[in-house]
Amino acid sequence: MLKKIAELASNCNRIVVLTGAGVSAESGVPTFRGKEGVWANFKPEELASLEGFMANTEIVWEWYNWRRDLMEKVLPNAGHLAITQLEKLSKKFTLITQNVDGLHKIAKTQNILELHGNISRNKCVDCNLIVDKKIIIDPKNIPCCKKCGGKIRPDIVWFGEMLDETIISQAYVDSEKAELFFSIGTSAVVHPAASLPITAKENGAILVEINLEETPITPIADYHIFGKSGEILPQIVEMIEEKKAI
């Protein structure tokens, strides 16, 4: 099966990859859905919503600083690096990710659409101006936007918020044009991301799913591989490189 997928990838013009939490989990990135010490006492909406931010700005920023500290201790895994190499071997390539950890960028993948934002970036809560990610956020003294004076928040899509219209629109356009679509490490239940593989399939793409378990898109996938992306993707990429070397 891997050889067939490698052959398809070698001969197609446009590849689109969608990644979810499963890819980053192999790097040791926590999902933040389990027990997290003191943070387990808070509801998700209290820490990841606009209402929660405006009501408890200091607490929310303490949580995000804690998360950022965790992110600084993890590195891209073999799956991330294989995706970067796949991009280099492709004629046209788009990576769509639900992850906010920025590991794909650290792995040097170039054409990335970050559906849910990036935990290392900041923006203004009022005008959405992106702020230098190197700025240090003191939860007790939140900096304000130099443009409008609004509070600075993490550049993350929170509960109740819409995705960036430009980014999700481009994700749909690229999915519609895909000849080969990989859905990797995602549960395929969070919309609108979960509809992208379906969109690709309906527009003629060959759909490949790589995941540890079945998902709602498994029945429509042309190829489904149970396993870790960090083990499977490097094999596929190696086969593609061998074919291109001939």
C-alpha positions as CSV (number, residue, x, y, z in Angstrom):
1,M,0.0,0.0,0.0
2,L,2.8,2.4,0.9
3,K,4.4,1.9,-2.5
4,K,1.2,2.6,-4.3
5,I,0.7,5.9,-2.3
6,A,4.3,6.8,-3.1
7,E,3.7,6.2,-6.8
8,L,0.5,8.4,-6.7
9,A,2.4,11.1,-4.9
10,S,5.2,11.0,-7.5
11,N,2.9,11.4,-10.4
12,C,0.4,14.0,-9.2
13,N,0.6,17.8,-9.5
14,R,-1.0,19.0,-6.3
15,I,-0.8,17.4,-2.9
16,V,-2.7,18.7,0.2
17,V,-2.0,17.5,3.7
18,L,-4.3,18.1,6.7
19,T,-2.7,17.5,10.2
20,G,-4.3,17.3,13.6
21,A,-3.2,16.7,17.2
22,G,-2.0,13.2,16.6
23,V,1.0,14.5,14.6
24,S,2.1,16.7,17.4
25,A,1.4,14.1,20.1
26,E,4.3,12.2,18.8
27,S,6.5,15.1,19.8
28,G,5.1,15.0,23.3
29,V,2.8,17.9,22.9
30,P,0.0,17.5,25.5
31,T,-3.6,17.8,24.2
32,F,-4.7,19.9,27.2
33,R,-7.7,17.7,27.6
34,G,-6.3,15.7,30.5
35,K,-5.5,16.5,34.1
36,E,-3.3,19.5,34.2
37,G,-2.8,20.2,37.9
38,V,-4.4,23.5,38.9
39,W,-5.7,24.1,35.4
40,A,-8.0,21.1,35.7
41,N,-10.2,23.2,38.0
42,F,-11.1,25.6,35.2
43,K,-13.6,25.0,32.5
44,P,-12.2,25.3,28.9
45,E,-14.4,28.3,28.2
46,E,-12.8,30.1,31.2
47,L,-9.3,29.8,29.6
48,A,-10.0,29.8,25.9
49,S,-12.8,32.2,25.1
50,L,-13.1,35.9,24.6
51,E,-15.5,36.1,27.6
52,G,-13.0,34.3,29.8
53,F,-10.2,36.5,28.6
54,M,-12.0,39.8,29.3
55,A,-13.2,38.5,32.7
56,N,-10.0,36.9,33.9
57,T,-7.2,38.3,31.7
58,E,-4.4,37.6,34.2
59,I,-5.4,34.0,34.7
60,V,-5.8,33.3,31.0
61,W,-2.3,34.7,30.3
62,E,-0.8,32.7,33.1
63,W,-2.2,29.6,31.4
64,Y,-0.9,30.5,28.0
65,N,2.5,31.4,29.3
66,W,2.5,27.9,31.0
67,R,1.5,26.3,27.6
68,R,4.2,28.3,25.8
69,D,6.8,27.1,28.2
70,L,5.8,23.5,27.4
71,M,5.9,24.2,23.7
72,E,9.5,25.5,23.9
73,K,10.6,22.0,25.2
74,V,9.3,20.0,22.2
75,L,10.7,19.6,18.8
76,P,9.4,18.5,15.4
77,N,9.3,14.7,15.0
78,A,9.9,12.5,12.0
79,G,6.4,13.0,10.8
80,H,6.8,16.8,10.7
81,L,10.2,16.5,8.9
82,A,8.7,14.0,6.4
83,I,5.9,16.5,5.5
84,T,8.6,19.1,4.9
85,Q,10.4,16.8,2.6
86,L,7.2,15.8,0.8
87,E,6.6,19.5,0.1
88,K,10.1,19.7,-1.5
89,L,9.3,16.7,-3.7
90,S,5.9,18.0,-4.8
91,K,5.0,20.3,-7.7
92,K,2.3,22.1,-5.7
93,F,1.8,21.5,-2.0
94,T,-0.4,22.9,0.8
95,L,-0.2,22.0,4.4
96,I,-3.4,22.7,6.4
97,T,-3.0,22.2,10.1
98,Q,-5.3,22.3,13.1
99,N,-2.3,22.5,15.5
100,V,-1.3,25.7,17.1
101,D,2.2,24.6,18.3
102,G,4.1,25.9,15.3
103,L,6.1,22.7,14.9
104,H,5.5,22.6,11.2
105,K,7.1,26.0,10.8
106,I,10.0,24.9,12.9
107,A,10.4,21.9,10.6
108,K,10.6,24.4,7.8
109,T,7.4,23.5,5.9
110,Q,6.7,26.6,3.8
111,N,3.2,26.7,2.5
112,I,1.1,26.4,5.7
113,L,-2.4,27.4,6.5
114,E,-2.9,27.5,10.3
115,L,-6.6,27.1,10.8
116,H,-6.6,27.7,14.6
117,G,-3.8,30.2,14.9
118,N,-0.4,29.9,16.5
119,I,0.3,29.9,20.2
120,S,3.6,31.8,19.8
121,R,1.9,34.8,18.1
122,N,0.0,37.6,19.8
123,K,-2.7,40.0,18.5
124,C,-4.9,42.9,19.6
125,V,-8.2,41.8,21.1
126,D,-9.9,44.7,19.3
127,C,-8.3,45.4,15.9
128,N,-6.6,42.0,15.4
129,L,-3.2,43.7,14.7
130,I,-0.5,41.0,14.9
131,V,2.1,41.8,17.6
132,D,5.7,40.8,17.7
133,K,5.7,37.2,19.1
134,K,8.9,37.9,21.0
135,I,7.2,40.3,23.3
136,I,7.1,39.0,26.9
137,I,3.6,39.0,28.4
138,D,3.4,39.8,32.1
139,P,0.0,38.6,33.2
140,K,-0.2,41.3,35.9
141,N,0.6,44.1,33.3
142,I,-0.9,43.1,29.9
143,P,0.6,45.3,27.2
144,C,-1.8,47.3,25.0
145,C,-2.0,47.6,21.2
146,K,0.0,50.6,19.9
147,K,-2.6,51.1,17.2
148,C,-5.8,51.2,19.1
149,G,-5.0,50.5,22.8
150,G,-6.7,47.2,23.0
151,K,-5.4,44.4,25.2
152,I,-3.0,41.9,23.7
153,R,-4.2,38.3,23.5
154,P,-2.8,35.0,22.1
155,D,-3.4,34.6,18.3
156,I,-5.6,31.5,18.9
157,V,-9.1,30.7,17.7
158,W,-11.1,30.5,20.9
159,F,-14.4,28.8,21.7
160,G,-17.2,30.7,20.0
161,E,-14.9,32.4,17.4
162,M,-14.9,32.0,13.7
163,L,-11.8,30.9,11.8
164,D,-9.9,33.5,9.8
165,E,-12.0,33.8,6.7
166,T,-9.0,34.2,4.4
167,I,-7.3,31.1,5.7
168,I,-10.3,28.8,5.7
169,S,-11.4,30.0,2.2
170,Q,-7.9,29.2,0.9
171,A,-8.0,25.8,2.6
172,Y,-11.2,24.9,0.7
173,V,-9.9,26.2,-2.6
174,D,-6.7,24.1,-2.3
175,S,-8.7,21.1,-1.1
176,E,-10.9,21.3,-4.1
177,K,-7.9,21.4,-6.4
178,A,-6.0,18.5,-4.7
179,E,-5.2,15.4,-6.6
180,L,-3.9,13.6,-3.5
181,F,-5.1,14.5,-0.1
182,F,-3.6,13.2,3.2
183,S,-5.6,13.4,6.4
184,I,-3.0,12.7,9.2
185,G,-3.5,12.4,12.9
186,T,-6.9,14.1,13.0
187,S,-10.1,12.8,14.5
188,A,-12.0,14.3,11.6
189,V,-14.8,15.5,13.9
190,V,-13.9,19.2,14.4
191,H,-15.5,21.3,11.7
192,P,-14.9,23.0,9.4
193,A,-11.5,21.2,9.1
194,A,-13.3,17.8,9.2
195,S,-15.1,18.7,5.9
196,L,-11.9,19.4,4.0
197,P,-11.0,15.7,3.2
198,I,-14.6,15.2,2.1
199,T,-14.4,18.3,-0.2
200,A,-11.2,17.0,-1.7
201,K,-12.7,13.5,-2.3
202,E,-15.9,15.0,-3.9
203,N,-13.7,16.9,-6.3
204,G,-11.8,13.9,-7.5
205,A,-8.9,13.6,-5.1
206,I,-7.5,10.4,-3.9
207,L,-7.9,10.4,-0.1
208,V,-5.2,8.9,2.2
209,E,-5.8,8.7,5.9
210,I,-3.0,8.0,8.4
211,N,-4.3,7.6,12.0
212,L,-4.1,5.4,15.0
213,E,-7.8,4.7,14.9
214,E,-10.8,4.9,12.6
215,T,-12.6,8.2,12.1
216,P,-15.7,9.4,10.3
217,I,-13.8,9.7,7.0
218,T,-12.3,6.2,7.2
219,P,-15.1,4.7,5.1
220,I,-14.5,7.1,2.2
221,A,-10.7,7.0,2.3
222,D,-9.1,5.3,-0.7
223,Y,-6.3,4.2,1.6
224,H,-6.3,4.0,5.3
225,I,-3.1,3.2,7.3
226,F,-3.3,2.5,11.0
227,G,-0.2,3.8,12.7
228,K,2.0,6.8,13.6
229,S,2.8,9.5,11.1
230,G,6.3,9.6,12.3
231,E,6.8,6.0,11.3
232,I,4.7,5.9,8.1
233,L,5.4,9.2,6.4
234,P,9.2,8.8,6.3
235,Q,8.7,5.4,4.5
236,I,6.5,7.0,1.9
237,V,8.9,9.9,1.4
238,E,11.8,7.5,1.0
239,M,9.9,5.6,-1.7
240,I,9.1,8.9,-3.5
241,E,12.7,9.9,-3.5
242,E,13.7,6.5,-4.9
243,K,11.2,6.8,-7.7
244,K,12.4,10.4,-8.6
245,A,16.0,9.2,-8.6
246,I,15.3,6.7,-11.3
